[in-house]
């Protein structure tokens, strides 16, 4: 397209003005993605060696610009600079993911790269003041191979630069130090592992935060700051003086207001404490005192940068809507003694920003010819172009329009998002005889006057009359193009025994449920080892050797359940286990009987995919995720078999389950069968109805809905047509289960969230299921281990890949404050969004609604809770979905199922009283669009928290950082999902023995009923009773959780290769091993080898070591001679009960004996 631009006379004049820097320049009349095309061309051809900053009026314009410029400037990094969340309130914890984008922008602008980045910033994002760029850059840490670094000062420098010290690095902004090993995960650049020898850097390697392994070598790395504010101890004294000065001024104005003066004094004390220590989550509040001369994002731009302003006329209004809110907030805070500065100490106003913008070369794009506010333009060009009309599901309209364009010698480009979309379009043009060519390099060149098809994404089409027409996926499919935001790889360990903290409940397979007290070092028989200390009923203690840690699992029961401790030595635990085993065997028998009965039941074998099916699937406007494709493949394979399908699909809302159901429905209708989609609520029925109708709009498929949203007369007509076979797809609530609903030829039943239907409805569903294909969908995740246990008795498909454009949710944990609530609600409704306010007590919810209406009179509120009549509740939900009011005050009924893309702020009262899984699901209700979402988990500051609540609050803090709290929340949620699948009775058994043991017993029961041998737990040889210290010292691995995880994995190592791999990982993560750790791994190697050799026993008694073999496994001939030679004069043999090798150990130190054993049993290692 660039070649066509150059032929436009107006573009030539504009480019000449830009090259001569006759700016600011205003261009009006550019439609759709033509603006981005102009911006990319002017930046490239205008001779700019710096960055490109595009200032857009609001967040809704960020994604389209990113989409377009990623396509048009493929050699540049295109980054979003999101608005900063700088709350004037102190927070206990805040997620840092949304800050990642801002920090990456600052670092990339200062990195002096050959090709500086392209930055898209909404007006609001420029308002917060930043520290001067030279101060921010000075906090970066350069590390090179063989460089001398002050080991003692390094952690202090990292903390001052905003990094948080933890035991394990899992997310940006964290670092860990373990002896000579230092792991750092910056926001800009990759995570790294340093190895030091004294103060010298001897190795820099790339770190994988999921596996915790490092690889490759790097010669140097720059660690950019992990926070916008940089704490500098040498500025603390002068900052404290400015804080006291501001306090004095404010104190004078508050004379006579005792409560406000008390609060002001408390704030002074807190600020002085933060200034002196440099710690606290709200350090950013000190910025104006540490850095009186503050900067804006524009000060970070390298020389020769270009600024593009998109709709500059809206810039002042966008800034002022935010600053007006700040002004009222700070005025109230000042009056209450909760601040001693004005908002202008933290933010610029629109005029200050415009003055700074005017210092740069500026090109402004405006739809209409309006004046640039606050900037005097040098020239103006008006261009003629228009928005592209939509062709949604109407290829005939597109073909007609294309023919008209080609007759007028217009160059036509049609862009599709996927290759499948492109192939489908090419077939359309071939069928209608339209000549076209495929153009791969469309951004650079197009053949004039011809029709070209390309693959790529632009946010919106446009037409330059008589010259160029560009049609994009937006016009073809009706869904906005999506820019792929950078996603971070994540991973959850398969077993969360490593997340054990003292006080957690655990299950010992032989001794039952105990409470984990910690890991302790004990000396027994002259040797030191680590033990897990467990408390049982009656004050009993059990010390479990760490090589038996695989016998222990974290207790996973229903969330919040407090299990009864078992009694050591009693029979209760074994009886309970046997009872659960019996019930599980019955469950397995039922499941297998049901499975084989369905296998024998004759069903309908659907035809293989037709051309129409492939064409229909190619019209899907998004790239399917691998999980989604796998689920579709499995569903179709089931449908084509001559037995009824019964498949469950698990996946969060928005992960693509509905598309799987839609494709299955299309396949069924192709064979003349009817499809019923059963959902628990009217609102969900409406959402599905609209989605199905839109996807089937190009085909002769009739989709109808049966719910309260249809009048009785409409329902009667639909039911009649359904019986005659005139309705292909029917979507409905339990109304579908009524006696009058009769199908002519039902082939597929889709059930969404079956567990939410009542018992009576479930019985009717069971009757409807017989002999038809059934696809069940649920949004609650289930554990992967359960999927494996149910393999072959329940068909499961799991979709766990989230959509690419899902933005992180900015999460805060902080004390409840009316000002915070008012600020959060107003900010959301000012950007056109809606708010969930969770108050989980039905008795007081009306009072809270009245209070909030008085607190925020500008907003409209409605209440929803589970005790309302069903029709009343659905009415409220429907109105909220259709944006009839701003804020829904509700109980936890919003946990799952519905999709409210416009609700992007969540406020939770008394978050400490919720379970982690509940909070995880609540937070999942927001952040479902490509707009930044906020979650505020609040607690009452005056409330005395129980130990459980305090622990939960700490977990929530970690949960904001995707740490262990996040993993545990996911784990609890999965256990809830397991209960949903297996039913309430099984949920009780799960609670009795814990999920891990329950799952193991279920797996054994399934294997037994199938007649397959139950895999024996691997028989480890008896403990090597060698008087040698073998453990992981605290000085080597200080974090008990990591230590337990290493012990667990060592206990589970199947062979010497597994032990070797773990030893290599431990050396990589923690450095060279001390003697006790070397002994531990040597013993593990020998034990693993003994297992491989089938040795029966290894016993050290007195001064003799006995090695006993089973008959078949004993070494013979040459091998036996090698063993004999290895032990030398010390060896003797006995063959009374199989081969027994005896080694005289007098004069041998324990570690020498271990080395000798290793040398004999593992020659050459």
DRENMINU-461722 format. One record per residue (C-alpha): residue in one letter; x, y, z. Coordinates in steps of 0.05 Angstrom, whole numbers, plus 5000, padded with zeros to 4 digits. Example, Ala and Ser with C-alpha at 12.3 -4.5 7.8 and 13.67 -1.06 7.14 Angstrom:
BEGIN
A524649105156
S527349795143
//
This chain:
BEGIN
X500050005000
X506050455012
X507250494936
X500050754926
X500851274981
X506751584945
X502351694884
X497452114924
X499052844914
X496953034985
X501652515015
X507552814977
X506053515005
X505253235075
X511752835073
X515553445048
X512953865106
X514853315155
X521853235126
X522953985132
X520053955203
X514754465185
X510654215244
X505854165280
X501753925220
X494453725222
X491353225174
X483753145173
X479352645137
X483252005146
X478551405158
X479750725190
X486750445188
X488850965137
X491251385197
X496050835219
X498450755147
X500051495144
X503351485212
X507850885194
X509751195126
X511251895155
X515351595212
X519451155164
X520251655107
X520652285150
X527752155174
X526252015248
X531651625284
X528051635351
X521551325376
X514351405352
X509351615406
X501951575388
X497451945437
X490351685432
X484151975466
X482151345506
X483750625521
X478950385467
X483650665414
X489950315441
X488649625413
X486849845342
X493250255338
X497549675364
X494249205315
X495549665256
X502649875272
X504949165288
X502748995218
X505549615184
X512049685223
X514048955234
X521349125251
X519349555311
X517049365381
X509949645390
X508349755463
X502350025502
X503450535558
X497350395602
X494650895653
X498250835720
X494450615781
X497151075835
X492051035891
X492351585944
X491051025995
X496050556026
X495549845999
X497549196032
X498848845966
X498048995892
X499148575830
X504748845788
X502848545720
X499449165693
X505549585712
X509749125668
X507549485605
X509450175632
X516249945657
X517749605591
X516250255555
X520850665600
X526550165594
X525850095518
X525850855509
X532250925549
X535650295522
X538750665462
X536950095415
X538250165341
X530750165328
X527150515386
X520050285400
X513150515378
X509050715440
X501450785442
X499051195502
X492051425520
X491752145544
X490351925615
X496851515618
X501052155609
X498052485671
X502152155727
X508852485740
X515152055733
X521952125765
X527152455718
X529751955665
X537052035685
X535151835757
X531151235733
X536650995687
X541951085742
X538150555782
X539350035727
X544549505744
X549649295691
X552648605701
X558248305659
X562347665660
X568347715708
X565848375735
X566848515809
X560248645845
X559248815918
X555548175940
X553048506004
X550549135968
X547148765909
X540648575946
X540049295974
X540849585903
X535649115875
X530649285931
X531850025920
X530349915845
X523649605864
X525248865864
X522248405917
X526647875949
X523547175951
X526046465958
X524046275886
X523446745827
X516846635789
X514747315762
X517647975739
X520048445794
X522947875838
X529847645856
X532747085899
X539646965929
X541846275950
X549246265968
X553146415905
X546946375860
X542847005845
X536346965804
X533447615776
X526947695736
X526548395707
X520448695674
X524448865612
X528848305585
X529247575604
X530147265673
X537447105689
X541546685737
X548246945761
X553646525792
X558846875835
X565646675862
X566547145920
X564947815888
X566547605816
X561047435766
X563246765737
X556946585698
X550646935670
X545346455643
X538146525618
X533246265670
X526645905657
X522146105715
X517445515704
X522644955708
X527545375750
X533145125704
X538245575669
X541245485600
X546245815553
X551246355570
X550447115566
X556247595567
X552548185597
X545748395621
X542549045643
X537348995699
X532449565691
X528549805752
X522249435773
X518450045797
X517250745770
X519351065836
X526550955857
X528250985931
X535051325943
X537551316015
X541851936003
X535552335988
X531752086049
X533752656096
X531653206048
X525252826031
X523652776106
X524553536112
X519653666055
X514653176086
X515053556153
X514254226117
X508053986080
X505353706145
X506354376181
X502654756126
X496854276127
X496654256204
X495455006205
X489454936158
X486354386201
X486654746268
X480754546312
X479253896274
X481953396324
X480352746287
X483253016222
X489553256259
X490352556290
X489952236222
X494852746195
X499752576251
X499051836235
X500351966161
X506552386179
X509251816222
X507951306167
X511151746113
X517251876155
X517851136170
X517450956095
X522351516077
X527351256129
X526750516114
X525150516040
X519949956049
X512449906039
X507649785982
X505850525977
X512850815969
X510551175906
X506751665951
X513551945971
X515552125899
X514352885902
X518552935966
X524452535938
X524152855868
X521353565869
X523353635795
X518953115762
X518352885690
X513252625640
X513552045590
X515552555537
X522152695574
X523951955564
X523351995488
X530051965451
X532052545406
X528752565336
X522352235359
X515652365325
X509152485364
X502452305331
X496152575363
X489852185347
X483652645354
X487353195392
X480853565403
X478953035454
X485553065492
X483753625542
X476953315557
X479952625569
X485152915616
X480253355653
X475252795666
X480852445705
X483753055739
X476853295761
X476052635798
X483052705828
X481553405850
X475253215887
X478752605918
X484653005943
X480353575968
X476553076012
X482952726034
X486053396053
X479953586094
X480052916130
X487552956146
X489252366100
X493852766055
X498153386060
X499253515986
X494753675927
X493653215867
X498153675826
X504253415864
X502952735831
X499752915764
X500453405706
X494353775680
X492553785606
X495754475593
X502454265623
X502453645579
X500654035516
X506454505529
X511153915533
X508153585470
X509254235431
X516854145440
X516653545393
X515153455318
X507553345321
X502853065268
X495453075288
X489952645256
X482852895262
X476452645230
X473953365223
X477754005211
X478154275282
X483454695317
X489054365357
X487854555429
X493854895462
X498354775401
X499355255343
X499454845278
X503855075220
X499654755165
X493654325151
X491853815098
X484853555086
X484252865056
X478152515026
X476851805050
X471051435081
X469750865129
X468650175098
X461649905099
X460349245134
X459048595095
X457248155154
X455347475128
X453447765059
X458647535007
X453747734952
X454248464975
X461848424978
X462248134907
X457648664880
X461749224913
X468348934888
X465748904816
X463749634820
X470649834847
X474349444792
X470149764738
X472450444765
X479850204765
X480150224841
X485649794874
X482149304921
X485448944980
X481448445022
X484848225086
X483147585124
X485447415194
X486946685183
X489146235126
X482545855131
X478746515122
X482946675062
X481746005028
X474246085040
X474446785007
X478446534948
X473145994935
X467746534938
X471346944884
X472746334840
X465446134842
X463246834820
X468646894766
X472247484798
X479647504778
X484147604839
X491347504861
X494347324929
X499047864953
X503647675012
X507348335015
X501148785015
X503749305065
X509149505014
X506049404945
X499449284910
X497849194836
X493849794813
X486649694792
X486648954812
X483248534866
X488248264916
X487247804975
X492147825033
X492847525102
X493648005160
X490148435211
X488249165206
X483249455255
X478549785204
X477749835129
X477250475089
X476150745019
X479851284982
X474751444927
X477251264857
X483750994883
X483950474939
X479050034978
X481349615037
X476549115069
X478748785135
X476248245181
X472348775219
X467748875159
X467648145139
X466347835207
X463948395251
X468748295309
X474248795323
X481348595307
X485548395365
X492648575381
X496348025417
X498948305482
X505247975508
X503447385551
X507947085604
X509046345605
X506246035668
X506345355699
X503845015761
X507644435793
X503843775788
X504043665863
X503644245911
X506843875969
X512344395959
X507344945978
X506544646048
X506945156103
X506944986178
X499744906201
X497244586136
X493543926139
X496943326105
X495042606092
X499942046107
X497841426068
X498840966128
X497441416188
X491941876163
X490642626170
X495643036210
X497943756215
X504643936185
X509044296236
X515344386194
X521844066175
X526843916230
X533943646233
X535043066281
X540942636300
X539441896308
X544441326313
X550141816303
X547642106237
X544042756221
X537942756176
X531843186161
X524842966183
X517843236170
X514443346237
X506943186237
X502043286295
X496442786306
X490442736353
X492042706427
X498443106419
X502242536385
X508042696339
X510442306278
X517342446248
X517442236175
X524342126144
X525042566082
X526141976036
X518941766053
X515942446036
X512342115976
X507741786027
X505142476045
X500442936006
X497443606022
X490243516046
X485543765992
X478343766013
X472544236000
X474744946010
X474745176083
X473844456108
X477544316173
X478743566176
X479043146240
X486142936259
X487342186258
X489841816320
X496641476313
X496340716323
X488640696320
X484440306269
X479840886250
X484141116191
X484540416160
X477040316169
X475640986136
X480340816079
X476940146068
X470040476069
X472140986016
X475440435975
X468940035976
X464840645954
X469940805900
X469540095873
X461940185869
X462940845834
X467940535785
X463139955772
X457340445759
X461640885713
X464340295674
X457439965669
X454540625644
X460340715596
X459740005567
X452140065565
X452740695523
X457940345480
X452939785466
X446940245457
X445840355383
X446441085366
X446841505303
X453541535267
X454142235238
X457242325169
X464442545161
X465543295151
X462443585088
X465044165046
X459844605081
X462744405149
X469744595128
X467245255098
X463245405161
X469345285206
X473745725162
X468846305175
X470846295249
X474246975256
X479446765308
X485446305310
X483245685349
X487545495409
X490844795406
X486344565464
X480244795426
X482244425362
X483643795402
X476743835435
X473343945367
X477043345338
X474942905397
X467643125394
X467142995319
X470542315326
X465342125379
X459542365336
X461841945277
X461741305319
X455440875318
X454440955394
X451741555432
X456942075451
X457542285524
X463242795529
X464743325581
X468443955561
X471744365616
X474245075604
X473545765634
X468546275607
X471246575543
X476145995529
X472145755468
X467445195493
X461445495457
X465045465389
X466144715400
X458644635413
X456945065352
X461144625306
X458043995335
X451044295325
X452744475253
X455043765240
X448643485270
X444143955229
X447943755166
X445143045175
X438043305185
X438143215261
X435643715313
X439944025367
X437844225438
X442144685480
X440144675553
X442645235599
X441145405672
X439046135665
X435046575618
X440747065610
X445646515589
X440346255541
X439946945509
X447546995504
X448046305471
X442046465425
X445347095398
X452146735388
X449046135352
X444646575309
X450447015288
X454946415270
X449346065230
X446946705195
X449746505127
X446445825127
X439145585122
X439145375196
X433445605240
X435545765312
X430145895365
X429946025440
X425145775494
X425446195557
X421646725596
X424047225544
X418946925496
X411447055504
X406846455516
X404246515445
X411346525416
X413345935459
X407245535435
X408945675362
X416345485372
X414344825407
X409544655350
X414944795298
X419944385338
X415343785336
X414543865260
X422143895251
X421944625227
X426844845282
X433944595275
X437144865338
X433245025401
X436545385460
X432945415526
X432645375601
X429044815639
X423045015597
X425944525546
X424543965596
X417044105599
X412343545578
X409643935517
X416643985485
X417243415435
X422643355382
X421743065313
X428742785309
X433543005365
X440742825349
X445043245396
X443843505467
X448644045493
X448244175568
X451644785598
X453444755673
X449344125689
X451144165763
X446944805768
X440444435752
X436044165808
X434943425823
X428143385787
X431043715725
X437143255726
X432442645725
X428942935663
X435643075631
X437542345643
X431342125605
X432942605548
X440142345544
X438241635524
X440641455454
X442542165433
X449442465430
X450742885492
X455843445500
X456443735571
X460244385585
X462844665650
X466845285668
X469744985732
X476744695720
X478243985742
X484943685763
X489043365708
X490342765754
X482842645756
X482542655680
X487742095680
X484041695733
X477541735694
X480941555628
X476941025593
X470741115637
X468941845623
X470442225559
X473542895578
X476343475537
X479744045573
X480844735544
X485845115588
X489145595540
X486446305551
X484946775492
X491047175469
X488247865482
X486347745555
X489548305596
X491748205668
X487248445724
X490348985768
X489148695837
X489549065904
X489048825976
X487649416021
X483649686080
X476449876064
X475450616053
X469250996028
X473851445987
X476950845953
X470050555936
X467551225909
X473951325868
X473750615839
X466350655819
X466851345788
X473151175749
X469850565719
X463350895699
X467051495670
X470351035620
X463650735602
X464450095643
X460649755699
X462249515770
X461148885811
X460649035886
X460748395927
X457348405995
X456047686016
X450547786068
X443447776042
X440648076108
X444648726101
X445248796025
X439549296019
X442749736072
X449349716034
X445749905969
X442750516004
X449550716032
X452950655964
X447551055930
X448951625979
X456451545972
X456351555896
X449951915874
X452651975803
X451951215793
X445950755788
X445550115830
X441549475832
X441848875879
X442348125863
X442647525910
X440746795912
X434446885954
X430947305902
X425546995858
X428646675796
X425047145747
X426847755789
X434147555792
X434447425717
X431348095703
X436848455743
X442248045708
X439248185640
X438948935654
X446148935678
X448448565615
X444849085573
X448149665612
X441649935641
X445250095707
X452450195730
X453749775792
X451149085812
X451348975887
X451148225895
X453147605934
X457747085904
X452446875853
X456747195799
X462246665809
X461446295744
X457846205678
X455846895653
X460147355612
X459648105626
X465048415581
X463249125601
X464149005676
X471449135691
X471849345764
X470648865822
X470249095895
X469848555948
X467948726020
X471148316076
X475547916028
X478647566088
X472147186098
X472246866029
X475946246006
X481546315957
X477845925903
X471946395911
X476347005904
X479846695844
X473146585809
X470447275829
X476647605800
X475447205737
X468847565725
X472648205705
X478048295653
X474147935599
X475048475546
X481348795519
X480749335572
X484849365636
X480749125695
X481249255770
X479848815830
X479749105901
X479848585957
X478348996019
X478448836094
X476249216156
X482249526191
X478749536259
X477048796257
X481048276296
X482547736245
X482446996262
X488646586248
X485146276188
X483146956160
X490047246170
X493146656134
X488146746078
X489647486072
X497047326066
X495346826012
X491247345975
X497347805975
X501447255942
X495547095898
X496147795867
X503047595843
X501146905814
X505146595871
X503246005914
X496646335935
X494646315862
X496645585855
X492845395918
X486645775895
X486945405829
X487844755867
X481844875912
X477745055852
X479744425815
X477644005876
X470944355874
X470544175799
X472143445816
X466343445865
X461743735812
X463443165764
X463042585813
X457142815854
X455743035926
X456942355959
X463842305928
X465243015951
X464342756022
X469242186011
X474142685982
X473543096045
X474742486089
X481342256059
X483742866020
X483842945945
X490642635928
X489341985965
X482141965940
X484742025869
X489841475879
X484541015907
X479741185850
X485141015799
X486340345833
X478840205835
X477940345761
X483839895743
X481139335788
X474139355759
X477039345689
X480838725709
X487639055699
X493238955750
X493639535799
X500639835793
X504439675857
X507540255893
X514840195877
X518339785931
X524240175956
X529839775989
X530439866064
X533540506086
X541140496081
X542940466154
X549640816145
X551941286199
X553041856151
X550242566152
X545542606091
X540943206087
X540143896056
X543044406105
X539345056118
X545545436096
X544845106027
X537245116018
X534045586068
X526845556045
X523344946077
X518244916020
X523644835967
X527244336012
X521043906018
X519943935943
X527143695929
X526343125980
X519642925948
X522542895879
X528642515904
X524042005937
X520041925872
X526241855827
X525241185791
X532441055771
X539541315773
X538241755712
X532642105750
X537142215811
X542642485765
X537942975731
X535443235798
X542643305824
X544343715763
X538244165774
X539944265848
X547144465830
X544344945777
X539345265826
X543245265891
X550645215872
X555844685891
X553344195944
X556144166014
X558343476042
X551643266073
X547943416007
X553243035967
X552142446014
X544642496006
X545042455930
X550341905931
X545841485976
X539941625929
X544141385869
X546140745905
X538940625928
X536240725858
X541640255830
X539839735883
X532639785861
X534739695787
X538939085807
X533138785847
X536938765913
X532738525971
X536338866029
X542139326046
X543639306120
X549439576161
X550039226228
X556039296274
X562239286230
X559038916172
X555139146111
X550338616084
X548038646011
X542538115999
X539737925931
X533537565905
X535336905870
X534637145798
X537837825807
X544537645839
X550837815800
X554337215769
X560837035736
X564837635712
X560038125745
X560837785812
X568437795805
X568138545791
X564038655855
X569038235893
X574938625865
X571539285883
X570939105956
X577938785958
X580238416020
X574038646059
X569138196022
X566137506039
X560137126012
X554336696037
X549236315994
X544936006049
X538636416031
X540536705963
X546937095951
X549237526009
X555437966001
X558638166067
X563438756072
X567938876132
X567339626147
X572439696204
X576740306195
X572140596141
X569041286152
X561541286135
X562441736074
X568141296048
X563540696053
X558341076011
X563741245959
X566040515957
X558840275946
X557840785892
X564340585857
X562439845857
X555039915840
X555740495791
X562540395757
X564840985715
X560041495748
//
